[in-house]
Amino acid sequence: MPRTFSYLTSSKDIDIDWLSVDNMLYERDSVQLTELRSNCKTAIIEQHLGYGPGNPMADDPNVKFYRSRYLGKDCYFIAKDDVQYIFSQP
């Protein structure tokens, strides 16, 4: 059974643990958008970032996708200029 990663936090959240974000960035591995989508529910996040039909996130060279660890758990995150959204296991 595949692991489900749920939306956890945004870098704009006040209560984000910045030391854990720093560690997450240090331990990151690049992944393809297909891996992120197969493990995380990204549709609403993609819409929030302004992507959709005619403007797919996959075509934006400034958006990167990563796998890492956050708060001691496996996670994925989307980065565009900075860390935008973190998905983690519940």
BELGIPE-V349066 format. One record per residue. RES is the residue in one small letter. SS is DSSP state (@ for helix, = for strand, . for the rest). PHI is phi in degrees with one decimal (999 if undefined). PSI is psi as a letter, one per 20 degrees, with the letter a starting at -180 (NA if undefined). Layout:
BEGIN
RES:SS:PHI:PSI / RES:SS:PHI:PSI
END
This chain:
BEGIN
m:.:999:p / p:.:-69.1:q / r:.:-74.8:q / t:.:-105.1:p / f:=:-106.2:p / s:=:-108.9:q / y:=:-57.1:p / l:=:-109.6:g / t:=:-159.9:r / s:=:-118.3:q / s:.:-68.0:i / k:.:-91.0:i / d:.:-71.0:p / i:.:-68.2:h / d:.:-91.1:j / i:.:-67.8:q / d:.:-88.4:n / w:@:-69.0:h / l:@:-64.6:g / s:@:-66.2:h / v:@:-64.7:g / d:@:-60.3:g / n:@:-64.7:h / m:@:-59.9:g / l:@:-66.1:h / y:@:-66.0:h / e:.:-94.9:j / r:.:-71.0:q / d:=:-128.6:p / s:=:-66.8:q / v:.:-134.3:r / q:.:-82.6:q / l:@:-57.8:h / t:@:-61.5:h / e:@:-66.4:g / l:@:-59.1:g / r:@:-63.9:h / s:@:-73.2:i / n:@:-108.7:i / c:=:-129.9:q / k:.:-86.6:n / t:.:-106.4:i / a:@:-56.2:g / i:@:-66.4:h / i:@:-63.9:g / e:@:-60.6:g / q:@:-63.8:g / h:@:-61.1:h / l:.:-81.4:i / g:.:94.9:j / y:.:-98.7:q / g:=:174.9:a / p:.:-56.3:p / g:.:85.1:i / n:=:-145.3:m / p:.:-73.7:q / m:@:-60.1:h / a:@:-61.8:h / d:@:-88.5:i / d:.:-89.8:o / p:.:-69.9:i / n:.:-87.0:i / v:=:-98.4:p / k:=:-123.1:q / f:=:-127.4:p / y:=:-137.9:q / r:=:-118.8:q / s:=:-164.2:b / r:=:-134.0:p / y:=:-138.3:p / l:.:54.5:k / g:.:80.4:j / k:=:-123.6:q / d:=:-60.2:q / c:=:-151.5:r / y:=:-124.7:q / f:=:-148.8:q / i:=:-108.2:p / a:=:-125.4:p / k:=:-142.9:o / d:.:73.7:g / d:.:-153.6:a / v:=:-70.8:p / q:=:-96.8:g / y:=:-139.9:p / i:=:-115.0:p / f:=:-115.8:p / s:=:-139.5:r / q:=:-72.8:q / p:.:-65.9:NA
END
